[in-house]
């Protein structure tokens, strides 16, 4: 048991767990922001005031759901932006120093 507790302390498993949980919460928040605020504005500029996810063009019997792709890309870009600047502002990129024994 002692070895397990040392592993958790040394490897930062608790920090990883907290980061994972917060990442899920941020992801839900950003998805809501994109779906409820960004997409309607983008839809207005594209001439489609409805949901951006539902925009497609048809090639034969296939539907190319490009609106869904754009929606996912905007979602990813915002999350990447938040994570990048969150790490830089909190100086988390400087935390992982090699442990000298």
Secondary structure, 3 states (H helix, E strand, C coil): CHHHHHHHHHHCHHHHHHHHHHHHHHHHHHHHHHHHHHHHHHHHHCCCCCCHHHCCEEECCEEECHHHHHHHHHHHHHHHHHHHHHHHHCCHHHCCCCCCC
